[in-house]
Amino acid sequence: MAGLRAARANVVPGLVVQAMMLCLLLAYQFHPATRDALGRLAMVKERWGYGYSAVSAIIAGALIPELLRVVVFQRGRIRRSNAANLRFSIPFWCFMGTVVDGFYRVQAVWFGDSAGFPVILKKVLVDQFLYNPLFAAPFTAMLYDWKNSGYDHRAWRGFLKAGYYRDVVVPTLCATWGVWIPVVSILYSLPSPLQIPLFGLALSMWVMLYTWMSEKRAGRPA
């Protein structure tokens, strides 16, 4: 039930992310100017490699969400907590951006680089039902909750219990699947050099949703 509540809470913003990604996919397929622009972006990604993934994840996962927090929720007033948030989010999303890039490369080796339905299906299943439950969801939940605990090392005793996975990670997974299954299906329909650049577009919205969920768990006004 907690998972269903988390998924329902994210229906509207999740649909916004999915619609945005679908529009980009259609524009890439049918609008030559968009295809050329995205092609140039793919060339930048290939030239910079993992460095591009790290920088784009920092911008999308750390800087843009915090800037929107300041502009929208804090009415332009910068607080000390914003700097504290960035000290956590910049290294975290730098690391996760490179991990996601490496994971996408491994999937391309395993399953190929075509946009056929069998290849996309395999990548989506591995992404959402192996990579996410076994690594991304628990790792992200634990790090965000550790940060919200004030970096209290005693919090890790609770993170490593089965109840934490049931009560925190499973609801997070339900929200993740509701947003990301359609999004990664679209990403895997694109050429590999474009997957990370467009992943960054969806990441900003997701980080704002995830921050809201994690701060709600910590009892903070999100």
VOZA-388311 format. One record per residue: x, y, z of N, C-alpha, C in turn; residue number from 1; residue in three letters. Coordinates in nm, 3 decimals. Example, Ala and Ser with C-alpha at 12.3 -4.5 7.8 and 13.67 -1.06 7.14 Angstrom:
residues 2
R       nxx       nyy       nzz      caxx      cayy      cazz       cxx       cyy       czz     k     r
R     1.319    -0.569     0.780     1.230    -0.450     0.780     1.320    -0.330     0.780     1   ALA
R     1.285    -0.225     0.708     1.367    -0.106     0.714     1.290     0.003     0.787     2   SER
end
This chain:
residues 222
R       nxx       nyy       nzz      caxx      cayy      cazz       cxx       cyy       czz     k     r
R     0.083    -0.121     0.000     0.000     0.000     0.000     0.086     0.125     0.000     1   MET
R     0.196     0.122     0.075     0.286     0.238     0.074     0.343     0.260    -0.065     2   ALA
R     0.375     0.151    -0.133     0.426     0.162    -0.269     0.323     0.221    -0.364     3   GLY
R     0.197     0.179    -0.349     0.092     0.233    -0.435     0.069     0.381    -0.407     4   LEU
R     0.076     0.421    -0.279     0.060     0.563    -0.246     0.173     0.644    -0.307     5   ARG
R     0.295     0.591    -0.300     0.409     0.663    -0.359     0.393     0.676    -0.510     6   ALA
R     0.346     0.568    -0.573     0.327     0.573    -0.718     0.218     0.674    -0.756     7   ALA
R     0.107     0.673    -0.681    -0.002     0.767    -0.711     0.041     0.910    -0.691     8   ARG
R     0.122     0.935    -0.589     0.167     1.072    -0.561     0.249     1.130    -0.674     9   ALA
R     0.309     1.042    -0.755     0.398     1.088    -0.862     0.337     1.073    -1.000    10   ASN
R     0.207     1.047    -1.007     0.145     1.022    -1.138     0.159     1.142    -1.230    11   VAL
R     0.119     1.260    -1.184     0.117     1.377    -1.272     0.258     1.419    -1.313    12   VAL
R     0.352     1.441    -1.219     0.487     1.476    -1.264     0.552     1.365    -1.346    13   PRO
R     0.520     1.239    -1.313     0.574     1.129    -1.392     0.525     1.135    -1.535    14   GLY
R     0.397     1.166    -1.555     0.343     1.179    -1.690     0.407     1.295    -1.765    15   LEU
R     0.439     1.402    -1.693     0.507     1.515    -1.757     0.642     1.471    -1.811    16   VAL
R     0.720     1.398    -1.728     0.851     1.349    -1.772     0.835     1.258    -1.894    17   VAL
R     0.739     1.165    -1.886     0.721     1.070    -1.994     0.677     1.139    -2.123    18   GLN
R     0.588     1.236    -2.112     0.543     1.309    -2.231     0.659     1.386    -2.294    19   ALA
R     0.743     1.447    -2.210     0.859     1.520    -2.260     0.952     1.427    -2.337    20   MET
R     0.979     1.309    -2.281     1.068     1.215    -2.346     1.007     1.162    -2.475    21   MET
R     0.877     1.136    -2.475     0.810     1.087    -2.596     0.816     1.192    -2.707    22   LEU
R     0.795     1.318    -2.671     0.803     1.424    -2.771     0.943     1.432    -2.832    23   CYS
R     1.045     1.414    -2.750     1.182     1.417    -2.802     1.208     1.299    -2.895    24   LEU
R     1.155     1.181    -2.858     1.172     1.065    -2.945     1.105     1.087    -3.080    25   LEU
R     0.982     1.139    -3.078     0.910     1.165    -3.203     0.980     1.273    -3.285    26   LEU
R     1.030     1.376    -3.217     1.101     1.482    -3.289     1.229     1.427    -3.353    27   ALA
R     1.297     1.339    -3.280     1.419     1.278    -3.334     1.387     1.195    -3.459    28   TYR
R     1.274     1.125    -3.457     1.239     1.038    -3.569     1.187     1.116    -3.690    29   GLN
R     1.114     1.225    -3.666     1.039     1.288    -3.776     1.076     1.433    -3.806    30   PHE
R     1.163     1.494    -3.722     1.196     1.635    -3.743     1.346     1.647    -3.769    31   HIS
R     1.387     1.671    -3.893     1.530     1.671    -3.927     1.614     1.768    -3.844    32   PRO
R     1.561     1.886    -3.815     1.640     1.983    -3.738     1.668     1.931    -3.597    33   ALA
R     1.568     1.869    -3.536     1.588     1.811    -3.403     1.687     1.696    -3.409    34   THR
R     1.677     1.613    -3.513     1.772     1.502    -3.527     1.914     1.554    -3.542    35   ARG
R     1.933     1.660    -3.618     2.068     1.717    -3.634     2.120     1.773    -3.501    36   ASP
R     2.034     1.843    -3.427     2.077     1.901    -3.299     2.113     1.791    -3.200    37   ALA
R     2.031     1.687    -3.193     2.061     1.577    -3.102     2.183     1.499    -3.149    38   LEU
R     2.204     1.493    -3.279     2.324     1.428    -3.330     2.450     1.499    -3.287    39   GLY
R     2.446     1.632    -3.288     2.562     1.709    -3.240     2.584     1.686    -3.091    40   ARG
R     2.475     1.675    -3.016     2.488     1.647    -2.872     2.550     1.509    -2.851    41   LEU
R     2.511     1.412    -2.933     2.568     1.277    -2.923     2.718     1.280    -2.952    42   ALA
R     2.761     1.364    -3.046     2.904     1.375    -3.077     2.981     1.430    -2.958    43   MET
R     2.921     1.527    -2.888     2.986     1.580    -2.767     3.000     1.471    -2.662    44   VAL
R     2.894     1.391    -2.644     2.898     1.282    -2.548     3.008     1.181    -2.584    45   LYS
R     3.018     1.145    -2.710     3.121     1.047    -2.750     3.261     1.104    -2.729    46   GLU
R     3.277     1.233    -2.749     3.410     1.294    -2.735     3.450     1.304    -2.587    47   ARG
R     3.356     1.335    -2.501     3.386     1.354    -2.358     3.375     1.225    -2.277    48   TRP
R     3.298     1.127    -2.324     3.288     0.999    -2.256     3.228     1.010    -2.118    49   GLY
R     3.294     0.944    -2.022     3.243     0.944    -1.884     3.244     1.084    -1.822    50   TYR
R     3.333     1.169    -1.868     3.334     1.306    -1.817     3.205     1.378    -1.846    51   GLY
R     3.150     1.356    -1.967     3.021     1.416    -2.001     2.913     1.363    -1.908    52   TYR
R     2.914     1.231    -1.883     2.812     1.171    -1.797     2.817     1.229    -1.656    53   SER
R     2.938     1.247    -1.604     2.952     1.302    -1.469     2.903     1.446    -1.462    54   ALA
R     2.945     1.529    -1.557     2.907     1.670    -1.555     2.757     1.686    -1.577    55   VAL
R     2.701     1.613    -1.674     2.558     1.626    -1.702     2.473     1.579    -1.584    56   SER
R     2.519     1.474    -1.514     2.444     1.427    -1.398     2.450     1.527    -1.283    57   ALA
R     2.565     1.594    -1.267     2.575     1.699    -1.164     2.478     1.813    -1.195    58   ILE
R     2.475     1.855    -1.322     2.386     1.964    -1.359     2.240     1.924    -1.341    59   ILE
R     2.205     1.803    -1.393     2.065     1.760    -1.391     2.020     1.714    -1.254    60   ALA
R     2.108     1.646    -1.180     2.067     1.586    -1.054     2.092     1.672    -0.931    61   GLY
R     2.186     1.767    -0.942     2.222     1.848    -0.824     2.189     1.996    -0.845    62   ALA
R     2.243     2.057    -0.950     2.233     2.203    -0.964     2.092     2.248    -1.002    63   LEU
R     2.031     2.186    -1.102     1.898     2.232    -1.146     1.792     2.211    -1.037    64   ILE
R     1.783     2.093    -0.974     1.683     2.078    -0.866     1.703     2.177    -0.751    65   PRO
R     1.828     2.203    -0.713     1.851     2.296    -0.603     1.819     2.439    -0.645    66   GLU
R     1.849     2.474    -0.770     1.814     2.607    -0.820     1.662     2.624    -0.820    67   LEU
R     1.589     2.522    -0.863     1.443     2.531    -0.863     1.389     2.538    -0.721    68   LEU
R     1.454     2.469    -0.628     1.412     2.479    -0.488     1.423     2.624    -0.439    69   ARG
R     1.536     2.688    -0.473     1.557     2.827    -0.431     1.455     2.920    -0.496    70   VAL
R     1.436     2.906    -0.627     1.351     2.998    -0.701     1.204     2.979    -0.667    71   VAL
R     1.159     2.852    -0.663     1.016     2.824    -0.649     0.972     2.821    -0.504    72   VAL
R     1.045     2.747    -0.419     0.998     2.724    -0.283     1.055     2.821    -0.181    73   PHE
R     1.173     2.877    -0.210     1.235     2.971    -0.117     1.226     3.115    -0.165    74   GLN
R     1.151     3.137    -0.274     1.126     3.272    -0.328     1.254     3.350    -0.353    75   ARG
R     1.354     3.280    -0.404     1.479     3.344    -0.440     1.577     3.364    -0.328    76   GLY
R     1.542     3.323    -0.206     1.634     3.342    -0.092     1.722     3.218    -0.077    77   ARG
R     1.854     3.241    -0.079     1.949     3.131    -0.064     1.971     3.107     0.085    78   ILE
R     1.968     2.981     0.125     1.986     2.943     0.265     2.112     2.858     0.280    79   ARG
R     2.156     2.844     0.403     2.272     2.761     0.430     2.245     2.616     0.393    80   ARG
R     2.120     2.574     0.405     2.086     2.436     0.372     2.107     2.405     0.225    81   SER
R     2.100     2.506     0.139     2.123     2.482    -0.004     2.267     2.438    -0.029    82   ASN
R     2.361     2.503     0.037     2.501     2.462     0.023     2.522     2.322     0.078    83   ALA
R     2.456     2.292     0.191     2.468     2.157     0.248     2.410     2.053     0.153    84   ALA
R     2.298     2.085     0.090     2.240     1.991    -0.007     2.336     1.966    -0.123    85   ASN
R     2.400     2.071    -0.173     2.491     2.056    -0.286     2.616     1.978    -0.248    86   LEU
R     2.663     1.993    -0.124     2.780     1.915    -0.082     2.751     1.766    -0.087    87   ARG
R     2.626     1.729    -0.068     2.586     1.588    -0.081     2.556     1.552    -0.225    88   PHE
R     2.474     1.631    -0.292     2.419     1.590    -0.421     2.522     1.594    -0.534    89   SER
R     2.619     1.687    -0.530     2.716     1.694    -0.639     2.801     1.567    -0.648    90   ILE
R     2.868     1.523    -0.539     2.945     1.397    -0.553     2.856     1.276    -0.575    91   PRO
R     2.736     1.276    -0.514     2.648     1.159    -0.532     2.608     1.143    -0.677    92   PHE
R     2.560     1.251    -0.742     2.513     1.238    -0.879     2.628     1.231    -0.978    93   TRP
R     2.744     1.283    -0.945     2.862     1.260    -1.026     2.893     1.111    -1.035    94   CYS
R     2.890     1.045    -0.919     2.913     0.901    -0.915     2.805     0.825    -0.989    95   PHE
R     2.678     0.858    -0.963     2.569     0.785    -1.025     2.564     0.807    -1.176    96   MET
R     2.601     0.925    -1.223     2.604     0.949    -1.367     2.702     0.859    -1.437    97   GLY
R     2.820     0.840    -1.378     2.919     0.751    -1.440     2.874     0.605    -1.429    98   THR
R     2.809     0.569    -1.318     2.758     0.432    -1.304     2.653     0.401    -1.411    99   VAL
R     2.560     0.493    -1.430     2.455     0.472    -1.531     2.516     0.462    -1.671   100   VAL
R     2.613     0.545    -1.701     2.680     0.539    -1.831     2.745     0.402    -1.849   101   ASP
R     2.817     0.355    -1.748     2.880     0.224    -1.757     2.778     0.112    -1.772   102   GLY
R     2.666     0.124    -1.700     2.561     0.023    -1.708     2.500     0.018    -1.848   103   PHE
R     2.476     0.135    -1.907     2.421     0.139    -2.043     2.519     0.078    -2.144   104   TYR
R     2.648     0.103    -2.124     2.748     0.046    -2.214     2.750    -0.107    -2.201   105   ARG
R     2.743    -0.156    -2.080     2.742    -0.302    -2.058     2.619    -0.365    -2.122   106   VAL
R     2.504    -0.300    -2.107     2.383    -0.354    -2.169     2.396    -0.358    -2.322   107   GLN
R     2.460    -0.257    -2.379     2.480    -0.257    -2.525     2.568    -0.374    -2.568   108   ALA
R     2.666    -0.410    -2.485     2.751    -0.526    -2.516     2.671    -0.655    -2.501   109   VAL
R     2.592    -0.666    -2.395     2.514    -0.788    -2.370     2.409    -0.813    -2.477   110   TRP
R     2.332    -0.709    -2.508     2.210    -0.727    -2.588     2.216    -0.664    -2.726   111   PHE
R     2.321    -0.587    -2.756     2.331    -0.521    -2.884     2.284    -0.377    -2.877   112   GLY
R     2.299    -0.308    -2.987     2.273    -0.164    -2.991     2.156    -0.129    -3.082   113   ASP
R     2.079    -0.229    -3.123     1.967    -0.201    -3.212     1.847    -0.153    -3.131   114   SER
R     1.748    -0.097    -3.203     1.627    -0.046    -3.138     1.510    -0.141    -3.160   115   ALA
R     1.539    -0.270    -3.183     1.432    -0.367    -3.200     1.363    -0.397    -3.068   116   GLY
R     1.239    -0.441    -3.076     1.161    -0.465    -2.954     1.226    -0.567    -2.860   117   PHE
R     1.279    -0.682    -2.909     1.340    -0.777    -2.815     1.457    -0.717    -2.737   118   PRO
R     1.539    -0.636    -2.806     1.655    -0.575    -2.739     1.608    -0.473    -2.634   119   VAL
R     1.512    -0.389    -2.671     1.461    -0.290    -2.576     1.399    -0.360    -2.455   120   ILE
R     1.322    -0.465    -2.478     1.256    -0.536    -2.368     1.359    -0.593    -2.271   121   LEU
R     1.463    -0.656    -2.322     1.567    -0.713    -2.235     1.633    -0.604    -2.151   122   LYS
R     1.665    -0.493    -2.215     1.732    -0.385    -2.142     1.642    -0.326    -2.034   123   LYS
R     1.514    -0.307    -2.065     1.422    -0.251    -1.967     1.406    -0.347    -1.849   124   VAL
R     1.394    -0.476    -1.875     1.376    -0.574    -1.767     1.498    -0.579    -1.676   125   LEU
R     1.618    -0.581    -1.735     1.740    -0.584    -1.654     1.755    -0.454    -1.576   126   VAL
R     1.726    -0.342    -1.642     1.738    -0.211    -1.580     1.646    -0.199    -1.459   127   ASP
R     1.517    -0.227    -1.480     1.418    -0.197    -1.378     1.398    -0.308    -1.275   128   GLN
R     1.432    -0.432    -1.309     1.403    -0.542    -1.216     1.526    -0.616    -1.167   129   PHE
R     1.645    -0.572    -1.208     1.769    -0.623    -1.150     1.855    -0.507    -1.098   130   LEU
R     1.896    -0.417    -1.189     1.981    -0.305    -1.149     1.914    -0.218    -1.042   131   TYR
R     1.786    -0.186    -1.061     1.720    -0.098    -0.965     1.697    -0.164    -0.830   132   ASN
R     1.634    -0.283    -0.822     1.610    -0.341    -0.689     1.738    -0.382    -0.616   133   PRO
R     1.841    -0.424    -0.691     1.961    -0.475    -0.626     2.063    -0.367    -0.593   134   LEU
R     2.062    -0.257    -0.669     2.162    -0.154    -0.643     2.105    -0.013    -0.633   135   PHE
R     2.047     0.039    -0.742     2.017     0.182    -0.749     1.918     0.225    -0.641   136   ALA
R     1.808     0.153    -0.625     1.705     0.195    -0.528     1.755     0.188    -0.385   137   ALA
R     1.811     0.074    -0.338     1.858     0.073    -0.199     1.974     0.167    -0.173   138   PRO
R     2.067     0.177    -0.268     2.184     0.265    -0.250     2.140     0.410    -0.239   139   PHE
R     2.050     0.453    -0.328     2.004     0.591    -0.324     1.924     0.620    -0.198   140   THR
R     1.834     0.527    -0.160     1.753     0.548    -0.040     1.841     0.560     0.083   141   ALA
R     1.939     0.472     0.096     2.025     0.474     0.215     2.106     0.603     0.221   142   MET
R     2.164     0.645     0.107     2.246     0.766     0.108     2.163     0.890     0.138   143   LEU
R     2.044     0.901     0.079     1.959     1.018     0.106     1.911     1.017     0.251   144   TYR
R     1.875     0.901     0.305     1.830     0.895     0.444     1.945     0.920     0.540   145   ASP
R     2.063     0.876     0.505     2.180     0.906     0.587     2.206     1.056     0.591   146   TRP
R     2.195     1.120     0.475     2.212     1.265     0.468     2.105     1.335     0.553   147   LYS
R     1.979     1.289     0.543     1.871     1.353     0.618     1.878     1.324     0.768   148   ASN
R     1.957     1.222     0.807     1.977     1.195     0.950     2.088     1.281     1.008   149   SER
R     2.147     1.369     0.926     2.261     1.448     0.972     2.391     1.371     0.965   150   GLY
R     2.396     1.271     0.874     2.514     1.186     0.856     2.548     1.111     0.986   151   TYR
R     2.445     1.067     1.055     2.463     0.990     1.178     2.500     0.846     1.140   152   ASP
R     2.620     0.801     1.179     2.664     0.666     1.141     2.576     0.558     1.202   153   HIS
R     2.506     0.591     1.313     2.420     0.490     1.376     2.299     0.456     1.289   154   ARG
R     2.265     0.543     1.195     2.152     0.516     1.106     2.174     0.393     1.021   155   ALA
R     2.300     0.359     0.995     2.328     0.245     0.907     2.282     0.113     0.967   156   TRP
R     2.271     0.106     1.099     2.222    -0.017     1.159     2.080    -0.046     1.114   157   ARG
R     1.999     0.059     1.099     1.863     0.040     1.051     1.857     0.014     0.901   158   GLY
R     1.948     0.076     0.826     1.946     0.060     0.681     1.972    -0.084     0.638   159   PHE
R     2.049    -0.157     0.718     2.090    -0.291     0.678     1.994    -0.399     0.725   160   LEU
R     1.877    -0.360     0.775     1.776    -0.457     0.817     1.675    -0.480     0.706   161   LYS
R     1.614    -0.600     0.708     1.516    -0.634     0.605     1.396    -0.539     0.608   162   ALA
R     1.359    -0.492     0.728     1.245    -0.403     0.739     1.265    -0.272     0.665   163   GLY
R     1.390    -0.226     0.656     1.418    -0.103     0.583     1.389    -0.122     0.435   164   TYR
R     1.431    -0.235     0.382     1.403    -0.261     0.239     1.253    -0.268     0.215   165   TYR
R     1.182    -0.334     0.305     1.036    -0.348     0.289     0.966    -0.213     0.301   166   ARG
R     1.003    -0.134     0.401     0.927    -0.013     0.433     0.970     0.109     0.352   167   ASP
R     1.095     0.111     0.305     1.146     0.228     0.236     1.177     0.199     0.090   168   VAL
R     1.253     0.094     0.064     1.298     0.067    -0.072     1.183     0.022    -0.162   169   VAL
R     1.096    -0.066    -0.111     0.986    -0.116    -0.194     0.892    -0.002    -0.238   170   VAL
R     0.847     0.088    -0.148     0.768     0.201    -0.197     0.843     0.288    -0.298   171   PRO
R     0.973     0.305    -0.276     1.052     0.381    -0.372     1.054     0.313    -0.508   172   THR
R     1.067     0.180    -0.507     1.068     0.106    -0.633     0.935     0.122    -0.707   173   LEU
R     0.824     0.120    -0.634     0.694     0.137    -0.700     0.686     0.273    -0.769   174   CYS
R     0.733     0.377    -0.701     0.734     0.510    -0.762     0.829     0.514    -0.880   175   ALA
R     0.945     0.447    -0.866     1.043     0.444    -0.974     0.986     0.376    -1.098   176   THR
R     0.925     0.260    -1.079     0.871     0.187    -1.194     0.764     0.268    -1.266   177   TRP
R     0.679     0.337    -1.189     0.573     0.415    -1.251     0.626     0.525    -1.341   178   GLY
R     0.741     0.581    -1.304     0.799     0.690    -1.383     0.896     0.637    -1.489   179   VAL
R     0.984     0.544    -1.449     1.101     0.514    -1.530     1.084     0.401    -1.631   180   TRP
R     0.988     0.310    -1.613     0.972     0.204    -1.714     0.941     0.265    -1.852   181   ILE
R     0.843     0.358    -1.863     0.824     0.422    -1.994     0.945     0.505    -2.038   182   PRO
R     1.011     0.572    -1.942     1.123     0.660    -1.979     1.239     0.579    -2.035   183   VAL
R     1.279     0.470    -1.965     1.393     0.393    -2.017     1.356     0.320    -2.145   184   VAL
R     1.229     0.286    -2.163     1.187     0.226    -2.291     1.213     0.323    -2.405   185   SER
R     1.187     0.452    -2.380     1.215     0.553    -2.482     1.366     0.571    -2.499   186   ILE
R     1.440     0.575    -2.388     1.585     0.593    -2.397     1.650     0.481    -2.477   187   LEU
R     1.609     0.357    -2.452     1.670     0.244    -2.521     1.626     0.235    -2.667   188   TYR
R     1.527     0.317    -2.706     1.488     0.324    -2.847     1.577     0.417    -2.927   189   SER
R     1.664     0.490    -2.857     1.752     0.587    -2.921     1.893     0.530    -2.938   190   LEU
R     1.974     0.586    -3.026     2.114     0.542    -3.037     2.188     0.560    -2.904   191   PRO
R     2.283     0.473    -2.876     2.355     0.475    -2.748     2.414     0.611    -2.713   192   SER
R     2.477     0.685    -2.806     2.535     0.814    -2.768     2.433     0.917    -2.721   193   PRO
R     2.304     0.897    -2.753     2.200     0.991    -2.711     2.135     0.952    -2.579   194   LEU
R     2.157     0.832    -2.534     2.083     0.785    -2.417     2.120     0.862    -2.291   195   GLN
R     2.248     0.885    -2.268     2.289     0.959    -2.149     2.249     1.106    -2.156   196   ILE
R     2.268     1.177    -2.269     2.223     1.317    -2.273     2.074     1.333    -2.244   197   PRO
R     1.990     1.244    -2.296     1.846     1.257    -2.272     1.806     1.200    -2.137   198   LEU
R     1.884     1.107    -2.083     1.864     1.062    -1.945     1.871     1.181    -1.850   199   PHE
R     1.961     1.275    -1.877     1.976     1.392    -1.790     1.850     1.476    -1.784   200   GLY
R     1.776     1.484    -1.896     1.653     1.564    -1.895     1.551     1.507    -1.798   201   LEU
R     1.535     1.376    -1.798     1.440     1.313    -1.707     1.490     1.314    -1.563   202   ALA
R     1.622     1.315    -1.546     1.680     1.305    -1.412     1.642     1.422    -1.324   203   LEU
R     1.640     1.544    -1.378     1.611     1.661    -1.294     1.474     1.649    -1.228   204   SER
R     1.372     1.613    -1.307     1.239     1.598    -1.248     1.236     1.485    -1.147   205   MET
R     1.304     1.375    -1.179     1.303     1.261    -1.087     1.371     1.297    -0.954   206   TRP
R     1.482     1.371    -0.959     1.552     1.407    -0.836     1.462     1.494    -0.748   207   VAL
R     1.386     1.584    -0.808     1.294     1.665    -0.728     1.187     1.579    -0.661   208   MET
R     1.134     1.481    -0.735     1.036     1.389    -0.676     1.101     1.307    -0.565   209   LEU
R     1.221     1.257    -0.592     1.285     1.170    -0.494     1.323     1.249    -0.368   210   TYR
R     1.369     1.372    -0.386     1.401     1.455    -0.270     1.278     1.479    -0.185   211   THR
R     1.164     1.503    -0.250     1.039     1.520    -0.177     1.007     1.395    -0.096   212   TRP
R     1.020     1.277    -0.155     0.989     1.153    -0.083     1.085     1.132     0.033   213   MET
R     1.215     1.157     0.012     1.311     1.131     0.118     1.296     1.231     0.232   214   SER
R     1.266     1.358     0.202     1.248     1.456     0.308     1.117     1.434     0.383   215   GLU
R     1.016     1.381     0.313     0.892     1.346     0.380     0.915     1.234     0.481   216   LYS
R     0.999     1.133     0.442     1.031     1.026     0.535     1.103     1.079     0.658   217   ARG
R     1.187     1.182     0.638     1.263     1.239     0.749     1.180     1.336     0.832   218   ALA
R     1.055     1.360     0.792     0.968     1.451     0.866     0.999     1.597     0.842   219   GLY
R     1.065     1.627     0.729     1.098     1.766     0.699     0.992     1.826     0.605   220   ARG
R     0.974     1.957     0.612     0.889     2.023     0.511     0.962     2.024     0.378   221   PRO
R     0.914     1.945     0.281     0.988     1.928     0.155     0.964     2.046     0.062   222   ALA
end
